[in-house]
């Protein structure tokens, strides 16, 4: 079996989303020792900024008239979709940045959606996917920032509703407690949320490992 893991954090050390994803991966490997993990880290090895526009342009241009840039963009989009289709399970680690989706993951989604296999179709129908996402503050009901998380709802719409995946979301909030002094009053609450997120990651990893392969 194959797990495809994608990270979108811009951090190379100390990433909170990577911590959660590492636990999910560990649980998956425990059930599938020796099996394959394919990786892509778009927060560090970024996708070309012009690839989406080039791929869109290629879709409106006869193939024989494609530029080299358009051909490369189409090939890259196909590779991204191939990675998703080839995997038995998928793990996305995507932090909230500036109240929205990581620009790197948004670019990834846009490029994937230019491939004819992914455009407007649930091409991941039934495939098990875990989304590990983290937020520096608190955005729940009744908090001052309620409704400011413009990433998680969008990612649910894309991964589950549009792409058709069987999605599990593991979330952690208050990751900036201990970093931003203004949040020091929430230290105990943040520790509880952290522990809860780690346990949820273990459960999600075990479920991901035991999920049946989609037809």
TAMOVEN-V161463 format. One record per residue. RES is the residue in one small letter. PHI is phi in degrees with one decimal (* if undefined). OMEGA is omega as a letter, one per 20 degrees, with the letter a starting at -180 (* if undefined). D_CENTER is the distance of its C-alpha to the mean C-alpha in Angstrom with 1 decimal. Layout:
BEGIN
res:RES phi:PHI omega:OMEGA d_center:D_CENTER
res:RES phi:PHI omega:OMEGA d_center:D_CENTER
END
This chain:
BEGIN
res:x phi:* omega:a d_center:19.8
res:x phi:-129.5 omega:r d_center:16.7
res:x phi:-105.4 omega:r d_center:13.2
res:x phi:-103.0 omega:r d_center:10.6
res:x phi:-119.2 omega:r d_center:8.3
res:x phi:-123.5 omega:r d_center:6.1
res:x phi:-110.9 omega:a d_center:6.5
res:x phi:-120.4 omega:r d_center:6.8
res:x phi:-66.6 omega:r d_center:9.7
res:x phi:-84.6 omega:a d_center:13.1
res:x phi:-90.5 omega:r d_center:14.9
res:x phi:-96.0 omega:r d_center:16.4
res:x phi:-138.4 omega:r d_center:18.0
res:x phi:75.7 omega:a d_center:17.6
res:x phi:-75.0 omega:r d_center:13.9
res:x phi:-71.5 omega:r d_center:13.4
res:x phi:-69.0 omega:r d_center:9.7
res:x phi:-69.2 omega:r d_center:10.8
res:x phi:-58.6 omega:r d_center:13.7
res:x phi:-65.7 omega:a d_center:12.0
res:x phi:-63.1 omega:r d_center:9.9
res:x phi:-61.4 omega:r d_center:13.3
res:x phi:-68.2 omega:r d_center:15.0
res:x phi:-58.7 omega:r d_center:13.0
res:x phi:-62.0 omega:r d_center:13.6
res:x phi:-59.5 omega:r d_center:17.2
res:x phi:-67.2 omega:r d_center:17.9
res:x phi:-63.8 omega:a d_center:16.7
res:x phi:-66.9 omega:r d_center:18.9
res:x phi:-61.6 omega:r d_center:21.7
res:x phi:-88.1 omega:a d_center:21.9
res:x phi:-132.7 omega:a d_center:21.5
res:x phi:-60.9 omega:r d_center:23.3
res:x phi:86.0 omega:r d_center:23.7
res:x phi:-77.7 omega:a d_center:21.1
res:x phi:-89.7 omega:r d_center:18.7
res:x phi:-122.3 omega:r d_center:15.3
res:x phi:-98.0 omega:a d_center:14.0
res:x phi:-127.5 omega:r d_center:11.8
res:x phi:-147.0 omega:a d_center:10.5
res:x phi:-118.6 omega:a d_center:10.2
res:x phi:-79.6 omega:r d_center:10.0
res:x phi:-76.6 omega:a d_center:10.9
res:x phi:-109.7 omega:r d_center:14.1
res:x phi:-94.4 omega:a d_center:14.8
res:x phi:-74.2 omega:r d_center:14.1
res:x phi:-74.7 omega:r d_center:14.5
res:x phi:-59.0 omega:a d_center:18.0
res:x phi:-62.8 omega:a d_center:18.3
res:x phi:-95.9 omega:a d_center:20.8
res:x phi:-64.6 omega:a d_center:19.1
res:x phi:-62.5 omega:r d_center:18.0
res:x phi:-60.7 omega:r d_center:21.5
res:x phi:-66.3 omega:r d_center:23.1
res:x phi:-68.0 omega:r d_center:21.3
res:x phi:-62.5 omega:r d_center:22.3
res:x phi:-61.2 omega:r d_center:25.7
res:x phi:-63.8 omega:a d_center:26.0
res:x phi:-68.2 omega:r d_center:25.4
res:x phi:-111.6 omega:a d_center:28.5
res:x phi:-129.8 omega:r d_center:30.6
res:x phi:-54.2 omega:a d_center:32.6
res:x phi:-53.2 omega:a d_center:31.2
res:x phi:-68.7 omega:a d_center:34.4
res:x phi:-104.9 omega:a d_center:34.0
res:x phi:-64.9 omega:r d_center:30.5
res:x phi:-78.9 omega:r d_center:30.4
res:x phi:-60.0 omega:r d_center:29.1
res:x phi:-63.4 omega:r d_center:26.1
res:x phi:-66.0 omega:r d_center:25.4
res:x phi:-63.2 omega:r d_center:25.8
res:x phi:-66.1 omega:r d_center:23.4
res:x phi:-66.6 omega:r d_center:20.7
res:x phi:-63.5 omega:r d_center:21.3
res:x phi:-65.6 omega:r d_center:21.1
res:x phi:-66.2 omega:r d_center:17.8
res:x phi:-59.6 omega:r d_center:16.2
res:x phi:-63.5 omega:r d_center:17.9
res:x phi:-63.4 omega:r d_center:16.6
res:x phi:-62.4 omega:r d_center:12.9
res:x phi:-70.7 omega:r d_center:13.9
res:x phi:-56.4 omega:a d_center:16.1
res:x phi:-62.0 omega:a d_center:13.5
res:x phi:-70.6 omega:a d_center:11.7
res:x phi:-69.7 omega:a d_center:15.2
res:x phi:-76.1 omega:a d_center:16.6
res:x phi:-81.2 omega:r d_center:14.3
res:x phi:-84.2 omega:r d_center:15.7
res:x phi:-148.8 omega:a d_center:12.6
res:x phi:-132.4 omega:r d_center:8.8
res:x phi:-129.7 omega:r d_center:6.7
res:x phi:-108.6 omega:r d_center:3.0
res:x phi:-116.7 omega:a d_center:4.5
res:x phi:-133.9 omega:r d_center:4.6
res:x phi:-79.8 omega:r d_center:8.4
res:x phi:-81.7 omega:r d_center:10.8
res:x phi:-124.3 omega:r d_center:13.1
res:x phi:50.7 omega:r d_center:16.5
res:x phi:69.6 omega:a d_center:15.8
res:x phi:-142.3 omega:a d_center:13.1
res:x phi:-72.2 omega:r d_center:9.8
res:x phi:-48.7 omega:a d_center:9.5
res:x phi:-59.2 omega:a d_center:11.8
res:x phi:-69.8 omega:r d_center:10.1
res:x phi:-75.5 omega:r d_center:6.9
res:x phi:-63.2 omega:r d_center:9.7
res:x phi:-62.5 omega:r d_center:11.8
res:x phi:-63.5 omega:r d_center:9.5
res:x phi:-59.5 omega:a d_center:9.5
res:x phi:-59.6 omega:a d_center:13.2
res:x phi:-70.3 omega:r d_center:14.1
res:x phi:-55.6 omega:a d_center:12.7
res:x phi:-71.7 omega:r d_center:14.7
res:x phi:-82.4 omega:r d_center:17.8
res:x phi:-75.3 omega:a d_center:18.2
res:x phi:-56.4 omega:r d_center:20.8
res:x phi:-71.3 omega:a d_center:19.2
res:x phi:-107.2 omega:a d_center:16.2
res:x phi:-71.9 omega:r d_center:18.1
res:x phi:69.2 omega:a d_center:19.0
res:x phi:-131.6 omega:r d_center:18.7
res:x phi:-79.4 omega:a d_center:16.7
res:x phi:-69.8 omega:r d_center:16.2
res:x phi:-107.0 omega:a d_center:13.9
res:x phi:-49.3 omega:r d_center:16.6
res:x phi:77.6 omega:a d_center:16.7
res:x phi:-74.9 omega:a d_center:14.2
res:x phi:-72.3 omega:a d_center:12.8
res:x phi:-134.4 omega:r d_center:9.1
res:x phi:-111.5 omega:r d_center:8.0
res:x phi:-107.6 omega:r d_center:5.5
res:x phi:-97.9 omega:a d_center:6.9
res:x phi:-132.6 omega:a d_center:7.7
res:x phi:-134.7 omega:r d_center:11.1
res:x phi:-135.6 omega:a d_center:13.8
res:x phi:-67.8 omega:r d_center:17.0
res:x phi:-110.9 omega:r d_center:19.4
res:x phi:-117.6 omega:a d_center:20.0
res:x phi:-128.7 omega:a d_center:19.2
res:x phi:-75.8 omega:a d_center:20.6
res:x phi:-58.3 omega:r d_center:23.7
res:x phi:89.1 omega:r d_center:26.7
res:x phi:-83.1 omega:r d_center:25.1
res:x phi:-59.1 omega:a d_center:26.1
res:x phi:-104.0 omega:r d_center:22.5
res:x phi:-57.4 omega:r d_center:22.0
res:x phi:87.5 omega:a d_center:20.3
res:x phi:-87.8 omega:r d_center:19.0
res:x phi:-81.1 omega:a d_center:15.3
res:x phi:-99.4 omega:r d_center:14.4
res:x phi:-103.6 omega:a d_center:10.6
res:x phi:-59.1 omega:r d_center:10.1
res:x phi:-59.7 omega:r d_center:12.7
res:x phi:-63.7 omega:a d_center:11.5
res:x phi:-65.0 omega:r d_center:8.0
res:x phi:-61.6 omega:a d_center:10.3
res:x phi:-61.5 omega:a d_center:12.6
res:x phi:-73.5 omega:a d_center:10.6
res:x phi:-70.4 omega:a d_center:8.8
res:x phi:-89.4 omega:a d_center:11.8
res:x phi:-78.2 omega:a d_center:14.7
res:x phi:-86.3 omega:a d_center:14.4
res:x phi:-84.7 omega:r d_center:12.8
res:x phi:83.9 omega:a d_center:14.5
res:x phi:-70.6 omega:r d_center:12.3
res:x phi:-86.0 omega:a d_center:13.6
res:x phi:-97.6 omega:r d_center:10.9
res:x phi:-120.0 omega:a d_center:11.3
res:x phi:-108.3 omega:r d_center:9.9
res:x phi:-110.8 omega:a d_center:11.0
res:x phi:-120.7 omega:r d_center:12.0
res:x phi:-135.1 omega:r d_center:14.3
res:x phi:-114.1 omega:r d_center:16.5
res:x phi:62.1 omega:r d_center:19.3
res:x phi:-71.0 omega:r d_center:17.8
res:x phi:-90.3 omega:r d_center:20.4
res:x phi:-66.9 omega:a d_center:23.2
res:x phi:95.2 omega:r d_center:25.3
res:x phi:-109.7 omega:r d_center:24.2
res:x phi:-98.8 omega:a d_center:25.5
res:x phi:-57.3 omega:a d_center:29.0
res:x phi:-65.4 omega:a d_center:28.9
res:x phi:-104.6 omega:a d_center:26.7
res:x phi:-59.6 omega:a d_center:29.1
res:x phi:-67.0 omega:a d_center:30.5
res:x phi:-104.7 omega:a d_center:27.3
res:x phi:-57.5 omega:a d_center:27.2
res:x phi:-66.2 omega:r d_center:28.1
res:x phi:-63.1 omega:r d_center:25.7
res:x phi:-63.3 omega:r d_center:22.8
res:x phi:-64.2 omega:r d_center:23.9
res:x phi:-65.9 omega:r d_center:23.9
res:x phi:-64.3 omega:r d_center:20.4
res:x phi:-63.2 omega:r d_center:19.3
res:x phi:-61.1 omega:r d_center:21.2
res:x phi:-63.9 omega:r d_center:19.9
res:x phi:-67.1 omega:r d_center:16.3
res:x phi:-66.6 omega:r d_center:17.2
res:x phi:-67.3 omega:r d_center:19.2
res:x phi:-62.6 omega:r d_center:16.5
res:x phi:-66.1 omega:r d_center:14.2
res:x phi:-62.7 omega:r d_center:17.3
res:x phi:-64.7 omega:r d_center:17.9
res:x phi:-65.6 omega:r d_center:14.4
res:x phi:-65.2 omega:r d_center:14.8
res:x phi:-65.7 omega:r d_center:18.3
res:x phi:-66.7 omega:r d_center:17.4
res:x phi:-62.8 omega:a d_center:14.8
res:x phi:-67.9 omega:a d_center:17.5
res:x phi:-98.9 omega:a d_center:20.1
res:x phi:-70.2 omega:r d_center:18.5
res:x phi:-68.0 omega:r d_center:20.6
res:x phi:-72.9 omega:r d_center:19.5
res:x phi:-68.2 omega:r d_center:19.2
res:x phi:-70.8 omega:* d_center:22.1
END
